Amino acid sequence: MIGWNGHIVRRVDIECDDDEAAKERAKLLVDGHDIELWDGGRKIAEFKMAH
């Protein structure tokens, strides 16, 4: 999770079969924070909280 200052405030490791499954799981974590989804050094997606 990304804090208001742009720094990581929490990391959650998830295991999924593919990128699409990981995106669906990551969307569930958007709760007052922006989320970035990474696979090692590869950024898969970014989810912004609703403003």
C-alpha positions in Angstrom: 0.0 0.0 0.0 1.2 3.5 -0.8 0.8 6.2 1.8 -0.1 9.9 1.2 3.6 10.7 0.9 4.2 8.2 -1.9 6.1 5.7 0.2 5.2 2.1 0.8 3.3 1.7 4.1 2.5 -2.0 3.9 3.4 -4.9 1.7 1.2 -7.9 1.1 2.5 -11.0 -0.7 -0.1 -12.9 -2.8 0.3 -15.9 -5.0 -1.9 -16.3 -8.1 -1.8 -18.3 -11.3 -1.5 -15.3 -13.6 -1.5 -11.5 -13.8 -5.3 -11.3 -14.3 -6.0 -13.3 -11.1 -3.4 -11.2 -9.2 -5.2 -8.0 -10.4 -8.5 -9.2 -9.2 -7.1 -10.1 -5.7 -5.2 -6.8 -5.5 -8.3 -4.8 -6.2 -9.8 -6.1 -3.0 -6.9 -4.5 -1.0 -7.7 -1.0 -2.1 -9.1 0.3 1.2 -8.1 3.9 1.8 -4.7 3.5 0.1 -3.4 3.2 -3.5 -2.1 -0.2 -4.5 0.8 -1.2 -6.8 1.0 -4.8 -8.0 4.4 -6.1 -8.7 5.9 -9.4 -9.9 9.5 -9.1 -8.8 10.8 -6.1 -10.6 7.9 -5.9 -13.1 5.1 -3.6 -12.3 1.8 -5.2 -13.3 -0.8 -2.6 -12.4 -1.7 0.3 -10.1 -5.0 0.8 -8.4 -6.0 4.2 -7.0 -8.5 4.6 -4.2 -11.7 6.4 -5.1 -11.5 10.1 -4.2 
